[in-house]
Amino acid sequence: MPKLPRSYEAFKRRYSQIWLAYDRLGSLSHRAGPLDDKTRELVKLALSIGAKLEGAVHSHTRRALEAGATPMEIRHLVLLGLTTLGFPPTIAALSWVEDVLKRARPRKKRSR
């Protein structure tokens, strides 16, 4: 898991009880329903794109890859926003996703 941005680390240190409650809320939200890890991360990525949160798009792109999403699936998710969000926000989101994808290591195929 990549290190959190410095501002998050500072918040975590300074307001540790609030951070713990926030972190617990996130964990409980993730376990509250039937969605698997990959689906949850793709949903979180889509929400981040819709909210135009560059850092969250980077984070959830990494997490979606870790949960088994392919670059093709992630790019498709971005393109689905085109008619809802518009062309400029979609291009911005695509550039944020590509920031992560170009640094991601190709996943090795498992042998049977």
N, C-alpha and C positions, 0 to 999 in steps of 0.2 A: 504494500500500500504506500503510495507516494506521501511524502511529508506534507502536512497542511501548510498553506501560506502563512507567512510570518504574522499577519494581522490576526489570523485565527488562533495561532499558537499563543500570541499575547493575550487574547481574550480568554483562552482556556486557562492560562496561568492566573490571570487577574481575577477572573470570575469563575472559579472552579466549580462551585455548586450549581451555578446557572448552566455551565457547560455540561455537567453531568446530567442534569435534568433534560437538557436539550438532546443530548446524545441518547438518553434512555427513550425519549419520545420518538426519536428517529427509529430506534430498534423496534419499539412496540408497533409503530406504523408499518414497518416492513413485514412484521410477523402477523399482522391483523387480518390478512386475507390469503387467498389461494394463489396469487401470482408468484411465479418462480423468479429467481434472482435476475435472470436475463431480461424477462419481461418488465420487471420493476425498474431495472436500470434504463431500459429503453423508454419507459414512460417518464422517468425522472429526466432523462435527456430531452425528451420532447417538451416537457414543462419548462425546462431551463432555456430552451430555444425560444419558446413562446414568450417568456419573460425577458428575453434579451440579456441573459446573465452569462457573459463570456467565461468567467471563472467556473461557474457551475457546468457550462457546456464542456469545458475541458475535463473537469472532474468526472462527469457522468459518461463522457466518451471513454475515458480510461476504465471506469468501472464496468461499462457495458462490454468492453473488450475482455476484461477479466472474467465476466460472467458468461462469456461464450458467444457474444454477438460478433458477427463478421464485419469487416469494413464495408462490404456491399450493403448489408442490412442497415448499418448506421447511416450511410450516404442516402439510402432510400428513405429512411425516416426523415432526414433533412428535406429531401425533395417533396415529401408529402405536405410540408408546410407552405409550399409555394403559393397555392391558391388561397390559403387562409391568412398567411402572414404578409404575403407580398414578396416581390422580387428582391429589393434591397436587404430586408431582414434574412431572407433565405441565403443570399450570397454571403452575408456576414456570418451566419451560423455555419455554413459550409466551410468558410475559412477557419473558423474556430475548431471545427471537427478535424479538418485537415492538419492543423497544428499538432494534434495528438496522433493522428494516424501516420503521419510521416516519421514520427519518432518511435512508433510502436514496433516492436520486434515481430516478425512473422511468426505465427504459432506453428509449432511442429506438429505434423500429423502423427497420430498415435498408431503404432503398429498393432496388429491383432495377434 
